[in-house]
Amino acid sequence: MEKELLEHGLNMNRRRFLTGLGMGIGGAALGSLLVPDLLNPQSVEDAIVAGLPHFAPKAKRIIYLFQNGAPSQLDLFDYKPKLQQMHGLDLPESIRKGQRLTGMTSGQAKFPLAGTAFKFNQYGEHRAWMSELLPHTSRIVDDLCIVKSLYTEAINHDPALTFFQTGAQVGNRPSMGAWLSYGLGSENKNLPAFCVLLSKGKGNGQGVYSKLWTNGFLDSIHQGVQFSSGEDPVLYLNDPDGMDKTERRKMLDHLSTLNNEAYDQVGDPEIKAKVQQYEMAYRMQTAVPEVTDLSKEPESIIKLYGGDCLVPGTYAANCLLARKLSESGVRFVQVYHQGWDSHGNLPKELAGQCLDTDQASAALITDLKQRGMLDETLVIWGGEFGRTNYCQGKLSKDNYGRDHHPRCFTMWMAGGGVKPGVYGETDEFGYNIVSNPVHVHDFHATALNLMGLDHERLVYKHLGRRYRLTDVAGKVINDLIA
């Protein structure tokens, strides 16, 4: 009985869907609308393993532009005239309130406030403040939902980054993309539901690791597939020398027979997952070269993203590739851009990072919008925490650094059912949240809600406990939803 339940949970197919649903023709019609490939004449082995949303989704897919290292919200989005006026003066203790500091600044005798070195202006219908470093993003500001009141408990990069990606500061938990793959599956049987793209800027970098796109305790078919900037976008995908497509098909068929016999003996669901991975890799041999080929993009698109979009591995190239992957049915595309960790020489490093990212980020929104995809694609931009309003180390008029600040920071979202505008507010020093706080768990709950998933119902039982992306917390921020 237990073995049958395992097999039923792992192998959703047409017969089981129509039999178990118990809603006759109406249920079949609903199923074909929500999962278009469900009723196509294909073999059970080729069927897409896909779930159904808990309710009607506003978004079908997510592109997450993660700015690894933590961009300074005070130099980009959260303009504070008070900091300009008090530049060089010590941060009042009444504002800091003895809150936790990192080891890099906890030994400082003073905490000199650092006003931004950059000019700010207000843009768009909501008069959102934007730095001169973001001229392209300023032009699309009316498409953005700018959240200034994010906060987290983690104060160092690795736990904070892990927390944003997996909902926990420790490792071995499924990542956000893995949860969406588990909950919704892929829209394209020839591509993974979850893809990962990496780029690195000119600033101080923080590493990213495969644990950030892990499947954790979910089946391995939900792990993120990393794309490379090299000659082979997905490593080990091509056939080895001396083996053609026909021979590879025969080999996979024989391997599948052996694996199915092993599954019949031991009932390990990971065996079935491996079979599905082999089949996916076989189909990806055709799909990946096509989707990663940027040579057919028109000149207008190249101009929109900037010339760097033709250089594999750059942020611009990854933004364009993210659009192509999303257009091809990939459920979750995770872009990591490293280089935002500005503990010193912030004005120069930040300007370089924005030069790498501003145009391409705005281009992605514009591109999705002109293709009619933005309404169904949730785009997220932000890092793991913010930066302090005081200077780390020596302060001068035009040069300063900022330490980690988890108490408040800014992210933006666009498309996918979010409400454009500015949400949340920080105090006049940019140190504490004064209205509409949004915790990381709240952010996850809201993103899942936009995808049609109830964060309290998207669960997986592991070692006797029911796990979810939001752990035992999180609430949907309905004010962010259009």
N, C-alpha and C positions, 0 to 999 in steps of 0.2 A: 504493500500500500504506500509506504513512504517513498519507495522508488518511483511509483507511478506519479505521485505528487510532484517529485523533483522533475521528472520528465515533462509533466504538464506545464510547470512553471517556466521551464527553459525553452520549450519548443511550441510557441504559439503558431498555429497554422489555421487555414481557412475552415477545415472541418470542425476543429475544436471551438473556434470563434463562433461559428454559426450554431453549433449544438449547445454550447454553454450559455450563450447570450439569452436564449429563450424568448426572443422578441420577434421571431418570424421574419417576414419580408421587411418590415419597418426597421428591425435591428440590422439586417443586412444592408439596407440603404444607408443607415447612419454610419455603419462601419466603413462602407466604401467611400463616404465623404471624408471621414476623419483619417483613414489610412487608404489612400487611393490604390496602392498596389495589392490590397488585401484580396480582392476578387479577380485579379488578373490570372490568366491561365499559365501559371508557372509551377514548377515542381515544389514540393514541400522543402526540399533541401535549399532551393534558391529563394524561399520566402524571406522577406525582411522581418527581422525580429523587432517589433515595434509595439510600444504601449499606446494607450489612449490618454488624453488629458483628463483631469478631474472635472473641468468645466471649459467653456468656450475660451480659447486663448486670444489674447490681443497680439502676441508675437509668436512667430513660428521658429525663430532662430535668434542666436545671440552672437555678436562679435564683441569680444572683450579686449580692449586696448589697454593692457596693464603697463603702467609706467613704473617700472621696478626701481626702487631706491627712494621714492617719495618726493614728488615735485613740491616746490614751495608754494603753498596756496596764497601766501602773503605777497608774493611777487608776481602772481598770475591772475588770481580771481578775487581775493578777499582784501579789498583796498581799505586801509586804516589810516586816515589823516592824523590820528592821535600818535601813531608811531613816527610819522614824519616830524611832528612837532617835538616829540620827546627823544629823537634820535641821540643816542649816546648816554642818556640817563638810565639809571638802574630800574629794572622791573620791580614795581611795588610788591612787597610780600603779600599784601591783601589780594593781589591778583593771582599770584602763584599758589598761595594757600598750602605751601609745603608739599605740593604734588611731586610724584616720583620723577626723578631725572635719570638720564643715562650716566654711565661711568665717565663719559667724555666731558661732561660739564658739571657734574655734581661737586667737583672740587674747586670750581671757580668761586672766587671771593665775591665777584659782582656779576650781574647779568645785564649788560648794557643793551638797551632796546635798539633794534636795527630797522629803520625805515627802509622801504624799497628804493632801489636805485633806478627804477623804471617808472615811466609815466603811465597813468591810467586814464581811461575815458569810459563813458557809459554808452551802451549800444542797445539797439533793438527796442521792441515794444515794452519790455520790462525794465529797461534802463539798467541792464546788468553791467557791472564793472568788469573791465577786461584790460589786461596789460598790453603795452605796446609790443611785447614779444609775441603776441598772438594775432597778427593782422588778419590771417585767413579764418581763424576760429571766430573772430569778431563779426565776420560777414554772415555767419550761419547761426548767430546767437539766438535768433528767434526759433530755431529748431531744437534748442538745448534745454534740458532740465538740469539746472545747476544746483547741486546740493552742497551747501556750505557747512553743514552740521553733522558730518560723519564723525564717529569716534570709535576707538578700539581700546582694549586693555593692554595689548602687546606694545612694547616700547623699543624692541630691537628687530632688525630686519627679518631674520629667519622665522621667528614665531609669528610676526605680524603678516608676512607674506603667506606663510602656510595657513594662517587663520583665514585670510581673505579667500584663498583658493579652496580650502577644504572645510571651513567652519570649525576648525580646532587648531590649537597652537602646536600640538604634537603631530607626528607623522602617521602614516599608514591609515589615513582616512580617505574615502573617495573624494576626488576633486569635484568642483561644481560642474564641470563638463561631463564627468563620469556619471553624476547623479542625473543629469538631463538625458544622457544616452540611455541610462537604465529606465528612466521614467517615460521617455518618448521615442527612443530609437532614432533611426536615420530616415530622411526623406529620399535617399538615394542608395539603392542596394549595392552600387559599385564604389561607394566612398564611405569612409568611417563617419560615425555621428559626431566625433570629437577630434579636431585637428589642432596642432600647436605649431606656432611660428615664432622664431627667435630673431632679435636684432639687438645691436649694441650701439649706443651713441658715443659722443666724445667725452662725456663727463665721467665722474667716478662711478664705477660699476659695482653692483652687487650681483652675485651669481644666482642663477636659477637652476633648479634640479628636477630630475624626472619625478620626484615625489610630489611635485606640484600638479602634475597631470596624471597621477596614478589612479587606478581603479580601486585601490585599497582592498577591502574585503568583497567588493562586487566582482562578478565574473570578469575575466580578463578582456572580453570583447568590448568592455566599456572604457578601457584605458585610452588616453589621448595618443594619437599618432603624430609624432614629431616630423615635420618637414624640414629638409636640409636645404641650404643655399648652394650646395655643390652640384655636380653633374647629375647625380641621382637624387631627386627630391625626397624620396623615401628609400632609406637604405635597405639592401637585401631584398628588394622587390623584384628585380629583373631575374630572368632565368640564368643559371650558370652556363658557362661555355660548354657547347656540345649538347645542350638540351633545347629542343624547340617547343612550341606551344602544345603540340600534340602529345609529346612525351610527358610534358608537365601535367597535362590533363589525366593521362593514364596513371601517373605516379600518385596524383592526389586522389583519384578514385580508389586505388589499392589502399592508400593510407587511410582513407575514410572508412573502408571496410574493416580494417584492423582496429581502428579507433572505436567504431560502433560495437564490435565484438567485445572490446575491453569495457565499454560502457555497460553492455548487457551483463557483464560479470561483476563489476564493482559499483556501478551507479554513480560515479563521480561526475557531477555536472560540468566540471572544468574540462573533461574530455570533449564534451559537445562544444564547449566554447572554443577549444583548439581547432576543431573541425571547421567551425564557422570562420575563425581567423584565417585559416589556410584558404578557404574559398574566397573570402574577402580580398586577400592578397592577390589571388589569381585574377579577380575582376578588376582590381586596382591597376594592374599592369597596363590596361588600356585607358582607364579613366584618368589616372594621375598625370601622364604626359600631356594629355589634352587640356586639363584644367590648369596646369602650371605653365602652359605656353602663353607668354605675354606678347609674342610677336605679332599677333593678329589684332591687338588692341588699336583702335583708331588714334590718329594724332591728337585729336581733341582730348582723349582720356589721358594720354601721356602728358600733355600740357597741364591738365587738371591736377594730376598727382605730383608732377615735377619729374625732371629727367632721371632722378635717382630710382624711380619705379622700375627702370629697366636693368638695374643692378641687383642681382639676386642677393637676398639677405639683408637689404636695407629696410628701414621702417616703411618707406614709401612703397617698395616692392611688396612687402608683406601686407600692407593695407589693401593694395590692389588685388593681391592673391586672396585675401580674406573675402573680398567682394565676390570673386569668381567661385570660391569654395561655397559660400553661402548661396550664391545663385544656382549652384549645382546640387543643393540639397543638404549640405553639411549643417548639422543642428547647432554646433557650438564651435566657434573658431576663437582660439586663445592666442593673442599676440602679446609677447613679452618684449618690452624695449628697455634695455638697461642703461644706466648712466646718470640717474637723477640724485645720487647721494652727495649733495653739496655741503660738506662740513666746512669747507673753506673755498675761497675764490668763487663764491656763488654767482655773482653777476656774469662772469665770463662763461662758466660751465652751463648755467641756465640758458643763456642766449644760444649756445651751441645746441643744446638739447631741443629748444623750441625751433631752431632752424631745421633740425632733422624731422620734427614731428608735426609742426603746426599745419603746414600746407596739406600733407597727406591725410591727417585726421579730418580736416574740413572737407577735403576732396572725397573721402569715403562717404560722408553724409550727403554731399551733393550728388555723387554718383548713384547711391542707393535711391535717393529721392527722384532723380530724373528717370530711373528705371521702374519706378512704381514699387520699389521693394522696402522703402524705409518704414512704412506703416506696419510691416510684418517683421521687421528686423530690429531688435534692441541692440543699440551700440552703447558700450560703457567705456568711459575713459577715467583713469585714476590710479593712484598708487596705494601703498600699504598703510601709510599714516601721513601726517603733515610735517611741517618744520616749525621750529620755535620762532617767537617774535624777538627773542634776544640773540645776540651774537655768540657764537662759539669761538673762543680765542680772541685774537686782536681785532678791534673794530676800527675802520677808517671810513671816510666819507663815501667812497665808491667801492670798497671791498669789505666783504663780511662773509661769514658762514653761518649756517643754522643747524641746530641739532634736531634729533627726532622729536616729534610732538604728536602723541596719540589722542590728545584731548579734543581736538577739532581739526578738520581738514575738509578739502573740497574735492568732489568728483562731479562729472557730468554724464548724463545719459541722453540719448536721442532715439526717436522712432519707437516702434514696438509698444505703443500704447501709453507712453509716459506723457505727462503734462508739461509743456514748455514753461519756462519761468525760472525764478530763483526761490529756493526753499531753504529755510533755516537761517539762523543768524548767530554770529559770535559777538563777544563784547568788543569795546572800542580798542582794546589792545590785541585782539585776535588770539586770545589765549584760552577762553572758555566759551562754551555754547550758552546762549541766553534764550533760544527758542527752537522748538522742533528738532530735538536730537534724533539722530538715526544711527543705531548701532549696526555693526557688521551683520549680526543675525537678522536685523530688520531689513537690511539691504538684500540679503539672500532671500528672505521670505517674499519680498516684493518682486524680485526678479523672477522667482519661480511662479508667483501669482500671474505675472504678465504672460508666462508661457503656459498658463492653464493648469498649473499644479498647486495643490494645497500643501504647503511645507510640512504640515503636521500629519499628512497622509502619505507623503513620499518617504517610506520607511523601508528598512532592511534589517532583518533579524540576524544578528551575528553574536556567537558565544553567549546566547541567552538574553541579549539585550536588543531592543529595537532602536536602531540608529537612524538619524536623519541629518541633512546638511545643516540645519539650524540647531542641532543638539536638543536642548530642552527649553529653548528660548526663541525669541524672534517674533515680530508682529508685522503684518503687512501695513505699509505706510500708504493709505488710500489717497492721501492728498497728492501723491506723486503720480497717480494714475488718471489718465484722461477719461 
